[in-house]
């Protein structure tokens, strides 16, 4: 499979990552089918895309015609069968291995193109394990976008144990085609990005939990000390504390106790304080 052969890109999930992936693929000229399990998720995803594109229009980065053309290339749906003509499918469903495997098994039966590439946007889970249930494990690869997808340049390309060199090269070329830059790594818990980032966020939560500094001082300090745009607690709220916890738990399970999640993180997730998407996390967004 060559990138030039791709006519339709399927995106599974219309949430934060899924709608961002759909937007950048459509903006690059690909026809996109964005599928989620409920119409309300689809509607929310499309509204997010419209708002994102509108901001680009306001800033003069794209024209209104570009925005309209991008939106016209996205087909939102709740039907899995609408992915039947996809040449590339990127799953961005919940960060749960059983759910991801179930979705991949469905794709095996639905997607007509036997040479289609299946990819996962997982941030921490094993590409090799997912590929094991794909009809062609050699055609399975990790394509991990960063949040927010339309703004972040880097994309992590993850080579599973059975991912072919052809598929790996395809993923690198595809990422380039949609205006991003690829960074390649082997399949290991957390890959590069979250192997390094999540312990940093988790440690920031520990500093708050242990009463060493206030949330404001922690975030202000890390912005000033390390020149990052956001401190660890601000970033956790942006990512979603539920997502952070899932990632840290994967690292803990796979790599040992130095990745143990902070009790405060677990308590906040149990309380439903996920960050910006729920209106409250370490900060109040209501």
C-alpha positions in Angstrom: 0.0 0.0 0.0 1.3 3.4 -1.0 0.0 6.7 0.4 -1.1 7.7 -3.2 -3.4 4.7 -3.1 -5.4 6.0 -0.1 -8.7 7.5 -1.1 -10.7 7.1 2.1 -9.4 7.3 5.7 -11.6 5.8 8.4 -11.4 7.3 11.9 -12.9 5.3 14.8 -13.9 7.7 17.6 -15.1 11.3 17.4 -13.7 12.4 20.8 -10.8 14.7 21.4 -8.3 12.7 19.4 -10.6 11.2 16.8 -12.1 14.5 15.7 -8.7 16.1 15.5 -7.3 13.2 13.4 -10.4 13.5 11.1 -9.9 17.2 10.7 -6.2 17.0 9.7 -6.8 14.2 7.3 -9.7 16.0 5.6 -7.7 19.2 5.5 -5.0 17.3 3.6 -7.5 16.3 1.0 -8.5 12.8 2.1 -12.1 11.7 2.2 -12.8 10.8 5.9 -15.4 8.6 7.5 -15.5 9.4 11.2 -17.5 6.8 13.2 -18.6 6.8 16.9 -21.1 4.7 18.8 -23.7 7.4 19.5 -25.0 10.3 17.5 -24.3 12.8 20.3 -20.6 11.9 20.2 -20.6 12.4 16.5 -22.4 15.8 16.8 -20.0 17.0 19.5 -17.0 15.9 17.4 -18.2 17.7 14.3 -18.9 20.9 16.3 -15.4 20.7 17.7 -14.0 20.5 14.1 -16.1 23.5 13.0 -14.8 25.6 15.9 -11.2 24.6 15.3 -11.4 25.4 11.6 -13.2 28.7 12.3 -10.3 29.8 14.5 -7.9 29.1 11.6 -10.1 31.2 9.4 -10.2 34.0 11.9 -6.4 34.0 12.1 -6.1 34.0 8.4 -4.4 30.6 8.2 -7.0 29.2 5.9 -9.9 30.6 3.8 -13.6 30.1 4.4 -13.5 28.0 1.2 -10.8 25.8 2.7 -12.9 25.3 5.8 -16.0 24.4 3.8 -14.0 22.0 1.6 -12.5 20.3 4.7 -16.0 19.8 6.3 -17.4 18.4 3.0 -14.8 15.7 3.0 -15.8 14.4 6.5 -18.7 11.8 6.6 -19.8 11.4 10.3 -21.6 8.1 11.1 -22.6 5.7 13.8 -22.4 2.7 11.4 -19.3 0.5 11.3 -20.3 -0.7 7.8 -19.6 2.8 6.5 -15.9 2.1 6.9 -16.1 -0.7 4.2 -14.3 1.4 1.6 -11.5 2.7 3.8 -7.9 2.2 2.7 -6.5 3.3 6.1 -8.3 3.1 9.4 -7.0 4.8 12.5 -8.7 3.8 15.7 -9.0 6.4 18.5 -11.5 4.7 20.8 -11.1 4.5 24.6 -7.8 3.4 26.0 -8.8 -0.1 26.8 -7.2 -3.1 25.2 -10.3 -5.3 25.1 -12.4 -2.5 23.4 -9.6 -1.9 20.9 -9.3 -5.6 20.0 -13.0 -5.9 19.6 -13.1 -3.0 17.2 -10.1 -4.4 15.1 -11.9 -7.8 14.8 -14.9 -6.0 13.4 -12.8 -4.1 10.9 -11.4 -7.5 9.7 -14.8 -8.4 8.4 -16.0 -4.9 7.2 -13.1 -3.3 5.3 -13.1 -4.6 1.7 -9.5 -3.6 0.7 -7.5 -6.6 1.8 -4.3 -4.5 1.7 -5.7 -1.7 3.9 -3.6 -0.4 6.8 -5.0 -0.6 10.3 -3.5 1.8 12.8 -3.9 2.6 16.5 -3.7 6.1 18.1 -3.0 4.4 21.5 -0.8 6.4 23.8 0.5 3.5 25.9 -0.9 0.1 24.9 0.9 -2.7 22.9 0.7 -2.4 19.2 1.9 -6.0 18.9 -1.0 -7.3 21.0 -3.5 -5.4 18.9 -2.0 -6.5 15.7 -2.4 -10.2 16.8 -6.1 -9.9 16.2 -5.8 -8.0 12.9 -6.3 -10.0 9.7 -2.8 -8.9 8.5 -0.6 -8.1 11.5 2.1 -6.9 9.1 -0.3 -4.2 8.0 -0.8 -2.9 11.6 1.1 0.1 13.0 0.9 2.7 15.8 0.2 6.3 14.6 0.0 8.2 17.8 -1.0 11.9 17.4 -0.5 14.5 20.1 -3.2 16.7 21.7 -4.5 19.0 20.2 -4.0 17.2 16.9 -4.5 20.2 14.6 -1.8 22.2 16.3 0.8 19.6 17.4 3.4 18.8 14.8 4.9 15.5 16.0 3.4 12.1 15.5 4.8 8.9 17.1 5.0 6.0 14.7 5.2 2.7 16.6 6.5 -0.5 15.0 5.0 -3.6 16.4 6.8 -6.9 16.4 5.2 -8.0 13.1 4.8 -4.6 11.5 6.4 -4.7 8.1 8.9 -2.2 6.8 6.5 -1.3 4.1 3.8 -0.5 6.6 6.2 1.5 8.7 7.3 3.5 5.7 3.7 4.1 4.7 2.9 5.5 8.1 5.9 7.9 8.0 4.9 9.1 4.5 1.2 9.4 5.4 2.1 11.6 8.4 4.3 13.8 6.2 1.4 14.1 3.7 -0.9 15.5 6.3 1.6 18.1 7.4 3.1 16.4 10.4 6.5 15.1 11.4 7.1 11.5 12.3 9.2 10.1 15.1 9.7 6.3 14.9 10.1 4.0 17.9 9.7 0.3 18.9 6.7 -1.1 20.7 7.2 -0.6 24.4 4.8 0.7 27.1 4.4 4.4 26.7 6.6 4.5 23.7 8.8 7.7 23.8 6.2 10.4 24.6 4.3 9.0 27.5 7.2 6.9 28.9 8.8 10.3 29.7 5.8 12.6 30.0 3.5 10.7 32.3 6.0 10.2 35.1 6.6 14.0 34.9 2.8 14.7 35.3 2.4 12.0 38.0 5.3 13.5 40.0 3.8 16.9 39.7 0.6 15.4 41.3 2.8 13.9 44.1 4.3 17.3 44.8 0.8 18.7 45.3 -0.3 15.6 47.3 2.6 15.9 49.7 1.9 19.6 50.3 5.2 20.8 48.9 3.6 23.6 47.0 0.2 24.9 45.7 -1.1 23.9 42.3 -0.4 27.4 41.0 3.2 27.4 42.2 3.9 23.9 40.8 2.7 24.9 37.4 4.2 28.4 37.4 7.5 26.9 38.6 7.7 24.3 35.9 6.8 26.8 33.2 9.5 29.2 34.4 12.2 26.6 35.2 11.9 24.4 32.1 10.3 26.7 29.5 7.4 24.3 28.9 4.1 26.0 27.9 2.1 24.2 30.6 2.8 22.9 34.0 2.1 19.2 34.9 -1.3 19.9 36.6 -2.5 22.2 33.8 -1.5 19.6 31.3 -3.2 16.8 33.2 -6.4 18.7 33.1 -6.1 19.3 29.4 -5.3 15.6 28.7 -8.0 14.3 31.1 -7.1 12.8 34.4 -8.8 9.5 33.5 -6.5 9.3 30.4 -3.5 10.2 32.6 -4.4 7.5 35.1 -4.9 4.8 32.5 -1.5 5.7 31.0 0.3 5.7 34.3 -1.3 2.4 35.3 -0.1 0.8 32.1 3.4 2.0 32.7 3.2 0.7 36.3 1.9 -2.7 35.2 4.5 -3.1 32.5 7.6 -1.3 33.9 7.4 -1.5 37.7 6.8 0.5 40.9 8.7 3.7 39.9 5.6 4.4 37.7 3.1 3.9 40.6 0.2 6.4 40.2 -0.2 9.0 42.9 -3.2 8.3 45.3 -4.5 11.8 44.7 -4.8 11.1 40.9 -6.7 7.9 41.6 -9.0 9.7 44.1 -9.8 12.5 41.6 -10.7 10.1 38.8 -12.9 8.1 41.3 -14.6 11.5 42.1 -15.3 12.2 38.4 -12.9 15.2 38.3 -11.3 14.6 34.9 -10.2 18.1 34.1 -11.4 20.4 31.4 -13.8 18.0 29.8 -15.8 17.7 33.0 -15.4 21.3 34.1 -13.2 20.4 37.2 -9.9 18.9 37.7 -6.9 20.5 39.5 -8.5 23.8 38.4 -12.2 24.8 38.1 -13.3 25.5 34.5 -17.0 26.0 35.1 
